Amino acid sequence: MGGLRVVLCDGQRVLRDALQNFLERQPGIASALIGRNGDELVRLVRSQGADIVVLDLATERVADTVEVLEALGNLGKPLAALTMGECDEPATIARVLLAGALGFVHKSQGPEELYDAILRVADQQTVLPTNLAIAVLQHVHQQQQARERRSDLMRQLTDREREVLTLMASGYTRRAIARRLHLSPHTVRTHVSRAMDKLGVHSQLAAAAVAREAFEVTGWSGSAGQVAQRH
C-alpha cells in the first residue's frame, strides 16, 4: 500500500483521535497509528515501521521529547519527526530541532496545516511557524556554536583527564574515581587540576559541568563514558 505511514503521540486523547481520523482520510497517507506515550511510539516505530512521527512538545517536558527523538534516531530507521504543541519559546523549539526533529507546528493551527507540515517534512523540509522561524534558527546556530566550543574544550584534554571529568560529572567523588581507575587520590587531583587549567575554569563543579554538557549536549563520548558504563 502506497502513502506515508504516520505515528502520532500526544497527551490529549481527543486531539490525537481527531487528528488520526483526519489524516487517514487525506491523500498520500497510508496509515495513522497512535502511541499514547513516548515509549509506545518508539515500540510502534520499531515493530510497525513509520515514515513520519508527530509528537507532543510541552515546555515542561521538553527533556522527555528530546529523549524520544534520540531513541528514534538510535533505531537507525529512515524517518522524519515533527513536533507540535503550544510552545512559543524559540530556545525550546531549537532544542528539539537539534535532537533530530524537522519542524514544529503550533496546536492553534488547524489539521490542514499539520497535514501540510507532514508532507513537507516527508520531503526533508524544515517547518516552523513564521513568527518564530528567525528566532528559532538563531537559537539553533547559537547552540551549534556552543557545541563546537565544548567539543574543542574536551579535545584539549588527555584521555585520562576526560575519564576523570566524565566520572566526576556522573557524581563520583575523587576517592571513588581513584578506586575505579586504579589511581591514587593525589593523581586524580592532579588530573582534575590540569583539566581545570585547560578548560579555563576555577572549580571542580565547573569542570564537571563542561564535561557533562559535552557528553549530554554534543554527544561526546570516549573511553571515559565506557568506564562509567562498566561500573
N, C-alpha and C positions, 0 to 999 in steps of 0.2 A: 504494500500500500504506500503510495507516494505522500508527500507532505511532511511538515515538521512535527516532530514528537516533542511536546511541551510538558514539563513538570512544574506545577505551581506549589508554592509553600507560603502560607500566610496565616497569621494567628486569628484572623476574623473569618469564622466559618461561612457566614452569609456571603461575604465578599468573594472568598475563593470559590464557593459553589457557583455563584453568579458568573464569575469570570470563566470558570470551566465550561459552563453551559454556553456562554457566548462564543468562546474560542472554538469549541468543537463544531460550530456552525459556519466558521469562516473558511474561505478558500485557502488552500495551502497549509492547513493544519490537519495533520493526520490523527492526532490524539492529544488530549489534555488530561494528564493524571494529577492527582493531588497528594502531596506529602503534608501531613499535619504538623510536622516539625522538621528541623534540620536533619536529624538522624534518619527519619523516614525518607526524606528527599534523597539523601545520599544512597540509601538502600535501593530506592526505586531506580535511580540512575544506574546503579551497579547491575541490578537484575534485569530491568526492562530496557535500559538504554534511553537516551534523550538527545535531542538536538539543542534545545533551549531549556534553561531553568529560570524561573521567575521566583525570587524570594523576597520576603519582607525585610525592610530595613527600618529598624527603630533606633533612635539615637541612644536610648538607654541600653540597648542590646547589640550595639554595633560590633562588639567583640565576638558575639555568637555568629553574626553574619559573616564576619571575616573568617572565622573558624570553619564554617560550612564551605565557603568559597575555596579555602585552602584544601579541605578534604576532597572537594570535587576535582581540583587541579591534580591532586595526588592519584586520582583514579586513572589518569592517562588516557581519558576518552576525549575525542574531539567534540566539544560542546561550547555553547555561548551562554553567559549568565547575565541576567538583567535583574536589577533590584527595583523595588517600589516601596513607597512609604509616604509619610507626612513630614519628612525631614527637610529643613531648609538651611542646614549647616554645610557650607561648601567643604570644610575640612573632613567632615564625616563621609560625605559622598566621595571625596577624593580617596579616602582610606579604602573604601570597597573597590574602587577602580584599580588601585594598586594591588589589591588582593586577587584581582582577576575578573571582576565584573566589567561588562562593556557599557553599562549605562544605568540610568536611574529615571524612573517615571514617578511623578507625584500622584498620590491617590486621589487628588482632586480632579485629575484628568479622567475622561471617560474611557470605557473599554475599547473604543475605536482607536484611541491614542496608544493604549497598551498593545493592541494588535499591530499597529503600525511600527511600534518600537520593537516588537518581537521579529518582524520581518527585516527590520534594519540591522539588528544585532546578528541575525542569521547570516547577513552579508558582511559581518565583521565591522559594522559601523558603530561609532560611539554615539550614544543617545543621552542627551542631557536637557533639562528644562532651559529654555532660552534665557530666563532671567538669572540663572545660576551658572551657566556654562563657563563664562570667563573666569569667575572666582574659583570654580572647581578646578579648572585646568591650571590656574596659578598655584593652587594648593598642591596639585599633583607634581608640578615642576619643583616646588619648594621641597616636598617630601622626597622626591627623587634625588635632589641635590644633597639633602640630609643623609640619605642612604649612602651616597657616594663618599661623603665626608666620613661617615662611620666606618665604611669599608676601608678607606685609606688609613684611618687611625689604627684599625685592627691589623692591617698589613705591616705596620711598623713594629709589631711585637714579635718576639720569638714564639715558636710553638709552645714552649713550656710556659711562657707568660700568658699566652692565650688560654692554656689549660687551667692555670691557676685562677685567672679572672673569670672564666666561664663557671667554674665551680663556685667561686665566691658569689657570682651573680645568681647562682641557684640556691644560695642560702647556707653554704658550708662555711664554717669558721676556718681560720688559718690552721689551727691544730688538726681539724678534720681533714682539710686538704692535704696536709703533710702526711697523715696516715694513708690516705687514698693513693697518693702519688709516690709514697715511699720516700719522702723527703724529710729533712729536718725542719722544724718551725722557723728557724733562722733563714734557711734557704727560701722558704715560701715568702717570708717577709721581704727578703731581698728581691725576689721576682715581682712582688707587688709594688715595691718602691720604684723599681726600674720602669715598670709598666705605667705607673702614675706620671713619671717624668716624661715618658714618650707621648702620653695622651694629653699632657698639659693640665692635669687635674691635681687637686691638693688633698684629696681624701680617698680612702678605700671605697666608700659608698659611691663617690662619683665615678671612680674607675670601674666598679662593678656595674654601674648604670650604663656606661658606654658599652661594655661587653654585652649586657642584657639587650640593649637596643640593637646592637649589631646582630645578635642571634635572632631576636624576635622580629625586628623590623626589616632588616636587609636579607635575612635568610642565611647569614654567615654561619658556617659550620666547620668542623675540623676535628682533629684528634681530641680536643677538649670536650666537644659535645659527645663524642663516643665514650670518653672516660665517664662523663656524668651518667650516660645511659647504662653503662655496665654495672654501676653500683646502685 
